[in-house]
């Protein structure tokens, strides 16, 4: 399974980004081969619809689960429609959070957790 984590810096040992749709990078972990890939968020500077654009981008990259600090309501709706699992984390590094997810220690969210922000 591929897991995407929102990131500001793009490194697995740095704190995650609080933002989902407009984070700078996504770190994508493939649990089958245990490899990491860093992808620049193509919707970071989108005028609108960043959440849905990001979900499409992640789908195109085979992602099935995401971890972030916040999910706006539109982003969460797009994630749910795509069948992606969403997990909220208030702190931690991508490396730590993936391990917590794989050990069943992260709780899946079932509603958007942030407001719509366009900055």
C-alpha positions in Angstrom: 0.0 0.0 0.0 1.2 3.5 -0.8 0.8 6.1 2.0 1.3 9.9 1.3 2.3 12.3 4.1 2.1 16.0 3.7 5.4 17.8 4.2 6.9 21.3 4.2 10.5 20.3 3.7 10.3 16.9 1.9 12.4 14.9 4.3 11.2 11.8 6.2 12.8 12.9 9.5 11.3 16.4 9.6 7.8 17.3 11.0 4.8 16.8 8.8 2.9 19.7 7.3 -0.3 20.9 9.0 -1.8 21.5 5.5 -3.0 18.9 3.1 -4.0 20.5 -0.2 -1.4 23.2 -0.2 1.6 21.6 1.4 4.9 21.9 -0.5 5.7 18.2 -0.8 4.2 14.7 -0.4 6.4 11.9 0.9 5.0 8.7 -0.5 5.9 5.4 1.3 5.4 2.1 -0.4 4.8 -0.5 2.3 5.5 -3.4 0.0 9.0 -2.5 -0.9 9.5 -0.1 2.1 10.8 2.7 -0.1 10.2 6.5 0.0 9.6 8.9 -2.8 9.3 12.7 -2.6 6.9 14.5 -4.9 6.3 18.2 -5.3 2.7 19.1 -4.7 1.4 20.3 -8.1 -1.6 22.1 -6.4 0.4 24.1 -3.9 -0.2 27.4 -5.6 -3.6 26.6 -7.2 -6.1 29.4 -7.2 -8.9 27.1 -6.0 -9.7 23.4 -5.8 -6.3 22.4 -4.4 -7.7 19.6 -2.4 -9.4 17.8 -5.3 -6.4 18.4 -7.5 -4.1 16.8 -4.9 -6.4 13.8 -4.5 -6.3 13.2 -8.3 -2.5 13.6 -8.2 -2.2 11.1 -5.4 -4.6 8.6 -7.1 -2.4 8.9 -10.2 0.6 7.9 -8.0 -1.2 4.8 -6.6 -1.7 6.3 -3.1 -4.4 4.6 -0.9 -3.9 6.4 2.4 -2.9 9.9 3.5 -1.6 11.4 6.7 -1.8 15.1 7.4 -2.4 17.7 10.1 -5.7 19.0 8.6 -8.0 18.1 5.8 -10.4 20.9 4.5 -14.0 19.9 3.9 -13.6 19.8 0.1 -10.3 17.8 0.3 -11.9 15.3 2.6 -14.9 14.9 0.3 -12.6 14.2 -2.6 -10.6 11.7 -0.5 -13.8 9.9 0.5 -15.0 9.8 -3.1 -11.7 8.3 -4.2 -11.8 5.7 -1.5 -8.7 6.9 0.2 -8.2 6.5 3.9 -7.3 9.8 5.8 -5.4 9.9 9.0 -4.8 13.1 11.1 -1.7 13.6 13.1 -0.8 16.7 15.1 2.9 16.0 15.3 5.6 13.6 14.3 7.9 12.9 11.4 6.7 11.0 8.3 8.9 8.1 9.3 7.4 7.8 12.7 3.8 8.3 11.5 4.0 5.6 8.9 5.2 3.1 11.5 2.3 4.2 13.8 -0.1 3.7 11.0 1.2 0.3 10.1 1.0 -0.7 13.8 -2.7 0.4 13.9 -2.0 3.4 16.2 -3.4 6.2 14.0 -7.1 6.9 14.0 -8.8 7.3 10.6 -10.8 10.5 10.2 -14.3 10.5 8.8 -14.9 14.2 8.4 -12.8 17.2 7.2 -10.8 18.6 10.1 -9.8 22.1 8.9 -11.4 25.1 7.4 -11.1 26.1 3.8 -8.0 28.2 3.4 -6.8 29.8 0.1 -3.3 31.1 1.0 
